[in-house]
């Protein structure tokens, strides 16, 4: 259904939704990620990760009682978030506030309909060309009367979601041969929703963008280039390459002055 374009051979590369979105914002930041330069862990990211695990547990196993919520959160942290906990330097005594915030999000989440729920946390990995892996984790899959609906939960606001949603829809279509009826992002905190009906043309365009990304990054590795195109924006503040980036530093100064 979706034909992935040919890409030049080169270094083994794995393209996730995060890498794809990073590249669309700033190609050089994406190159840095491939070299192991990642933003520092944050409490917001940790809270979001824990909330996603709680949402998946709710959908798969049923509602979590208030008296059990603290225990369930600690189980989920132990099952998959301990490394992030260590990276943040959080002590067990500091978890209470985070668990309370996740609890507030969970109360909002419980109000959402689970009708048609099929499965949570679907990990998809494909190898459309030698040494190239495409991967992504879809938060939830629902069966609607019109067809499959893919959902991405957000614990913050919704911004720059369309490209990310199309990446997940592309993975699903390439993996299953089935075009999703809908792909949707839902902000648990604000109640906002962004949804669209994927088309073969739109997902083929996304595949083309990903193929272009692979070509640019592989050529950079082949040529030994330490820097490629830089694009400044709000994302610069948390970039691990900020200290050596004039464009990003200028963007942060302008934002601070405003």
C-alpha positions in Angstrom: 0.0 0.0 0.0 2.8 2.4 1.0 5.9 2.0 -1.0 9.0 3.2 0.9 11.4 5.0 -1.5 14.9 3.7 -2.0 17.6 5.1 0.3 21.4 5.3 -0.1 23.3 2.6 1.7 25.3 3.6 4.8 25.5 3.4 8.5 22.8 1.4 10.3 20.1 3.8 11.4 16.8 3.5 13.3 14.2 6.2 12.7 11.6 6.7 15.4 8.8 9.2 15.5 10.9 11.2 17.9 13.9 11.3 15.5 11.6 12.2 12.6 10.0 15.1 14.6 13.4 16.2 15.8 14.7 16.3 12.2 11.7 18.3 11.0 12.5 20.9 13.6 16.3 20.9 13.3 18.3 18.4 11.2 21.5 19.1 13.1 19.8 18.2 16.4 18.6 14.9 14.8 22.2 14.2 13.8 23.3 14.8 17.4 20.7 12.3 18.6 22.2 9.7 16.4 25.6 10.4 17.9 24.1 9.9 21.4 23.4 13.5 22.4 20.0 13.5 24.1 18.3 16.1 26.1 18.5 15.7 29.9 15.8 13.8 31.6 13.1 16.0 33.0 10.3 15.6 35.6 7.7 16.5 33.0 9.0 13.6 30.8 9.1 11.2 33.7 5.5 12.2 34.7 4.4 11.7 31.1 6.0 8.3 30.9 4.4 7.2 34.1 1.0 8.5 33.0 1.2 6.6 29.8 1.9 3.4 31.6 -1.1 4.0 33.9 -3.3 4.7 31.0 -2.3 1.5 29.2 -2.8 -0.5 32.5 -6.3 0.9 32.8 -7.2 0.0 29.2 -5.8 -3.5 29.4 -6.7 -4.5 33.0 -9.5 -2.2 34.1 -10.0 0.8 36.4 -7.5 1.4 39.2 -9.0 2.0 42.7 -7.9 5.1 44.5 -6.5 3.1 47.4 -4.3 1.1 45.0 -3.1 4.0 42.8 0.1 4.7 44.7 1.1 1.1 44.7 0.3 0.7 41.0 2.4 3.7 40.1 5.3 2.4 42.1 4.9 -1.0 40.3 5.0 0.7 36.9 8.0 2.8 37.9 9.8 -0.4 39.0 8.8 -2.2 35.8 10.2 0.4 33.3 11.1 3.8 34.7 13.8 3.1 37.3 16.6 4.3 35.0 14.8 7.6 34.5 14.2 7.9 38.2 18.0 7.5 38.8 18.9 10.0 36.1 16.7 12.6 37.7 18.1 11.9 41.1 14.6 11.7 42.6 14.4 10.1 46.0 11.4 7.9 46.9 10.1 10.7 49.2 9.9 13.1 46.2 7.6 10.8 44.2 4.5 11.7 46.1 3.9 15.0 44.3 4.5 13.4 40.9 2.2 10.5 41.6 -0.5 13.0 42.7 -0.1 14.9 39.4 -0.4 11.6 37.5 -3.5 10.8 39.6 -5.1 14.0 38.5 -4.5 13.1 34.9 -5.8 9.6 35.5 -9.1 11.0 36.8 -9.5 12.9 33.5 -8.5 9.8 31.5 -11.1 7.7 33.2 -13.8 9.9 31.8 -12.8 9.1 28.2 -14.8 6.3 26.4 -12.9 3.0 25.9 -15.5 1.7 23.5 -13.9 -0.3 20.7 -10.5 -0.6 22.5 -8.4 -3.4 21.0 -4.9 -3.1 22.4 -2.5 -0.6 24.1 1.2 0.2 23.5 1.6 -1.4 20.1 5.3 -1.4 19.1 6.0 -1.5 15.4 9.4 -2.1 13.8 10.0 -2.4 10.1 13.1 -2.8 7.9 12.2 -1.3 4.5 15.8 -1.3 3.4 19.1 -2.9 4.5 20.3 -1.4 7.7 17.3 0.9 8.1 14.7 0.4 10.8 11.5 2.3 11.3 10.0 2.1 14.7 7.3 3.6 16.8 5.0 2.8 19.7 1.3 3.5 19.2 -0.4 4.3 22.5 -3.8 2.7 21.7 -5.7 1.0 18.9 -9.5 1.2 18.7 -12.0 -0.5 16.4 -14.5 2.0 15.2 -17.4 1.4 12.7 -15.4 3.1 10.0 -12.2 1.1 10.7 -9.1 1.2 12.9 -8.4 4.4 14.9 -4.9 5.0 16.3 -4.6 7.2 19.3 -1.6 9.1 20.8 -2.2 10.3 24.4 -0.6 13.6 25.3 -0.2 14.8 28.9 0.6 18.4 27.7 -0.8 20.6 25.0 -1.1 19.6 21.3 1.4 21.1 18.9 3.1 19.8 15.8 1.1 16.6 16.1 0.1 16.1 12.5 3.5 14.9 11.2 3.9 12.6 14.2 0.4 11.1 13.7 1.1 10.5 10.0 4.4 8.7 10.9 2.4 6.3 13.1 -0.2 5.9 10.4 2.5 5.2 7.9 4.0 2.5 10.1 0.6 0.9 10.7 -0.2 0.8 6.9 3.2 -0.5 6.0 3.1 -3.2 8.7 -0.6 -4.4 8.2 -1.4 -3.3 4.7 -4.4 -1.5 6.2 -5.0 2.2 6.1 -6.2 3.5 9.5 -9.6 5.2 9.3 -8.5 7.8 11.8 -5.3 8.8 13.6 -5.8 11.0 16.6 -3.9 12.9 19.4 -5.7 13.5 22.6 -4.5 15.9 25.4 -5.6 14.4 28.7 -4.7 17.7 30.5 -6.7 20.1 28.3 -9.2 17.8 26.5 -8.0 19.0 23.1 -8.2 16.6 20.2 -6.5 16.6 16.8 -7.6 14.0 14.3 -7.3 13.3 10.6 -8.2 10.7 8.1 -4.9 9.3 6.5 -4.7 9.0 2.8 -2.2 6.9 0.7 -0.9 10.2 -0.8 -0.3 11.8 2.6 1.4 8.7 4.0 3.5 8.2 0.8 4.6 11.9 1.2 5.6 11.1 4.8 7.6 8.1 3.6 9.4 10.4 1.2 10.3 12.8 4.0 11.7 9.9 6.1 13.7 8.6 3.1 15.1 12.1 2.6 16.0 12.3 6.3 17.9 9.0 6.0 19.8 10.2 3.0 20.9 13.4 4.6 22.0 11.8 7.9 23.8 8.9 6.2 25.7 11.3 3.9 26.7 13.3 6.9 28.1 10.2 8.6 29.8 9.1 5.4 31.5 12.6 4.9 32.4 12.9 8.6 30.5 16.1 8.9 30.0 17.4 12.4 27.3 19.9 11.5 24.4 20.1 9.1 21.5 22.5 8.7 20.4 24.2 11.9 16.9 25.6 12.5 16.3 27.7 15.6 13.1 27.5 17.5 11.5 26.8 21.0 13.1 23.4 21.0 16.6 25.0 21.3 16.2 25.6 25.0 16.5 21.9 25.8 19.0 20.9 23.0 22.1 19.2 24.4 24.1 21.0 21.6 23.0 24.5 22.6 26.3 25.7 24.0 28.0 25.3 20.6 25.1 26.6 18.5 24.9 30.3 17.6 21.5 30.0 16.1 20.0 28.2 19.1 21.6 30.5 21.6 20.3 33.5 19.8 16.8 32.0 19.8 16.9 31.4 23.5 18.1 35.0 24.2 15.3 36.4 22.1 12.7 34.2 23.9 14.1 35.2 27.3 14.0 38.9 26.4 10.4 38.6 25.3 
